Amino acid sequence: MTVARQAQHYDYEWKRHDTWPIWRAYYEPLGMLEKFAFNLLPLFSKKLDKPQHSSSSNSMTDAIILTALSEEFSAVRAHLSDHREHVENGTIYELGLFRIGSEHFNVAVVQTGMGNAQSAAATERALTLFKPRFAFFVGVAGALRDDLAIGDVIAADKVYYYESGKAAAEFKPRPEGPPVSHETSQRAHAVVRNKTWQNRIIPVPAQLPKALVKPIAAGEKIVASKITAEFKRLRDTYSDAHAVAMEEHGFCVSLNAHPKVAFSVVRGISDFIEGKEEADRAGSHEIAARNAAAFAFEMLDGLLRARDKP
């Protein structure tokens, strides 16, 4: 009966209609009184309100993870089980369970598309809808340092918006560098130190990547050449930035209006600015996305354990 009732719950509450035959096969042969008891009993049981997990939060999900590209979405999805789709005003969210030992936690994933405006709007919608405890932007980025390798991971401690400035005869930058949450920044440093995050990479790579906690720059365009004014400005003005991408500034701006949500940006290095097409054909996007996802879930593991510790 327990299996049948859980299947009914997933059918009704989570729209998992593939479970319909399971509970109906049990329900149909029951007599009138037995059916009455079957339908009445959940009123006295709080266990079926939603799938059990150890979260003490009243939020629908424990974490939301945003990605810009399909490769990044797939890399994140690989760490979740019991996938189910949720559609809200046309936006498709993938809901799944992140397992830590015998416990599991609810995670929502959404693909935003490219650009800071897209990510800002998608982040705000996801925060309003799911009310998470944690938020991540996970994806790939171009390297701004020569000592990085394809697949290395950068967890941002702050995000520069390199488009900000005054357009005079010569562009005069006005750097914006909002930090990520202190809690997630500390956790990122801990993950870098213990290196067990590499065990989460799916599949296990031939060469293990390294990870750093460093600033990331975000703008509105793809920087594809080292002779461009944008690349020169990045190197001259944002000299401590290690990677460049296009979505994290919008993500951080949205999160700054939600101080109760701890957030972070995790990027895998997929190219060295020039030669993006060749690197992509060699599978660098998938490698970088898998490594970034592994690092992000190791962070989420530690964050959840710390928050829910008695």
N, C-alpha and C positions, 0 to 999 in steps of 0.2 A: 504493500500500500504506500509505503514511503517513497519508493521509486516513482510510482504512478502519480503521486501528489506533486513531487518535485517536477516531473515532466509537464504536468498541467500548469504549474507555476511559470515555467519557462515559456510555455505556449501563450499564456494570458499576459504576463507581465513584461516579458522580454521579446515577445513576437518571434520566438523560436518555433515556428510552426512545424519543423521537422520532428518535434517531440509529440505532436498531436496523436499519431497512431499508438504511441506507448501508453498514454494514460487512458485513451478511449478503449483500448483493448481490455483494460482492467475494469473500466467504469461500466461499459455496456451490459455485462452479464449480472451486475448487481441488482438486488431487489430494491423496492421503493425506500424502505427504511435505511438500507445500507447506503444508497445514493444520498439520502438526506444527511447521514452521518459524514459521508465523504466530503460533501460540500460545506458542512457546518464546522467541522473540526479546525480548518485553518483560522477561523475567527479566534480560537483560543491558543494559537501557536504563533509566536513572534518569529520563529525560525524561518518562516517562508516569506517574510517581508522582502528579502532580496538574498542573493547568494551570500553565504557566510564568509566573512573575513575578519581579521583581527583589528580593523580600523576602529578607532574610537570617534572618528569624525562622522558628522551627519551628512556629509557630501555624497553625491551620487557616485563620484569616482575619487580615487586616491591621487591620480595624476593624469594630466593631459600631455600628449607629446605631439608636436607639430613638425611637419616636414614640408619641403617645397617640391620635391621630385618623387616620382614613383619608385625609383630604386631605394630612396631613403625610407619611404613608407614601408616597402617590403622588408627592409632590414629590421625595422622596429617591430613589425608584425610577427617576425619569426621568433620573438622572445615571449609571445603571449599565447595562451591557449583559450579554448572555448570562445572562438571569435563569433561575433554577431554584429549585424549592421544596424545602425540607427540613422535615420534620415530626418533632418530638421530644416525646414524651409529650403529644401533642395540640396543642402550640404550633407554629404555622406560621411559619417563617423564610423570607425571600426572600434567596437568595444571588445575587450578581452581581459583575461585574468593573468596576472603576474604572480607566479608561485614562489614563495620563500618557505622552504621546508614543507610543513603540513598546512601552512596558511596560504591564502591567496588574496590579491588586492585588485581592485578594478582600475583599468587604464583605458583611456579613450585616445585614439589616434586620428589625425585628420591631415590631409594633404592640402596645403594652402595655395600652391602656385608660387611663382617667382615674384620677388619684390617686397619692399618694406610696407607699402600700402596694403598689399594683399595679406601679408602676415599680421599686420596690426588689426585689420578687420576680423580675420579668422580667429585670432587670439581672443579678442574681446567677446566674440560670439561663443567660443568654447568655454571661456571663464564664466560667462553668465549662465550657460546651459548646464555645465557639470559641477561648478563650484568646487574645484579640486584643492588639494593641499599642496601639490607640487605641479610645476609646469616646466617642460623642456622644449627647446627647439633643437632638433637633431638633423644633421645633414653633412654635406661635403663643402669644401672650400678650396680656394687657391692659396698656395704657400707664398708668404712674403719673405721668408728666410731661406737661405741656401743650405742650412744644416738640417732641414726637414726632409723626410722621405715620403713617398706615396704610402698612404695608410696610417701615417702618424696621426695622433688625435690632439686637438687643442680644445680644452675646456676654458671658456672665457671667464676672466675675472672682471672684465669690463668690455663694453662695446663702443667703438668709435663710430660716429656718423660722419664720414669724411666729405659728404656733400655740403655740410654746413659752413657758411662763410659769407663774405661780401664780394659780389661780382663787380669790382672796380676795373681799372685798366689792367690790373693784375689781380687774380683771385686771391683774396685774403681769408685763409681758413679761420673759422671760429670753432675750435674742437668741442664736440660733445662726447662725453664718455661715461654714460650711466653704468654703474656697477651692477653685477648680478647680486642675488641675495647672499648675505654673509654665511648663512647656514649651508647653502649649496656650494659656495666657494670653498669653505672649509672641508666639505665632503669630497670635493674634486681633488684637493691636495692629498687627502687621505687615500683616495683611490690610486692616485699617481704613485704614492709611496709604497703601497703594498703589492701592486702589480697583478693581483689576482683577477682583475678585470679581463685580462687577456684570455682566461679560460672560458669566457662567455662568447668569444668570437665564433660565429657560425658561417662556414666550417672553420676548423682550426687552421690558421695560416702557416705556410712554410717558414716565413720569417715574422717574428713577433714585432709589432710596432711599439713605438714609445708614445708617451703622453705627457703633455705639459699644460700648466695653468697659466695662460697668457692672454693679453688683449686680442680682440678680433675687430676688424674694420668692416663696416657695412655701408653700401652705397646703392645707387639706383641703376647701375650698369655693370655689365660683365667686363672686367679688366682682362684683356686678352693679349696685351703687348707691354713689354717693359720700356718701350720708348714713348709711351703716352704720358700726357700731363698728369693723368690720374695716378699712374704708378709712381711717378716722381714725387707727387704730393704725398702719397702714402708713405714712401720711404723717408721723406724729409720731415714731414709734420707728425706722423704717427710712427715714430721710429721703433717703438716697442711692440707694435702690432705684429702678430705672427701669421695671420691668415686674413683673407678678404672674402666676403660673401655678400648676399643681397637682402637678407630677411631679418636679421636679428635686431636691428634697431627698432623696427616697428613692433616686434615682439616685446622688447624691453619697455618701450613706451607704454604699451597696454598694461604690462604687469606692474609698472610703477603706480598705477591707479588701484592696484589690488594688493596692499601691503601684507595681507595675511597669507598670500600664496608665495612660497619660496620657489625661485625659478633659476634656470641655468641654460646656457647655450653650449652645445657640444658639436664640434665639427671634425670630420676626417679629411686629411689632405688628399685631394684627387688630382692636382696638377700643379705646375710651377709657373702659372700665368700664361706663358707661351706654350704652344703645342697641346692645347686642350683637346683638340679632336683626336690626335694620335693617342693621348693618354686614355681618353674615353673608349676608343676602340680596343685598347689593351685591357679593359675591364677595371680601370682605376676608380670609376664611380661606385661600382659595387663593393670593391675592397674598402674604400674610404667610408662608405655608408655602413657596412657591417661592423667596422671597428668603432665608429662613433656610437652606434646603437649599443654595442657591448659595454662601452664605457658608461653610457648614460644609464643603463639598467644596473650596473654595479653601483653607481651613485644612488639610484633610487632604492636599491636594496638596503644600503647603509642608512639612508635618510628615514626609511620606514621603520627599520629596526630601532633607530635612535628615538624616533617620535613615540613609538608604541611600547617602549621598554617600561616595565612597571616602575 
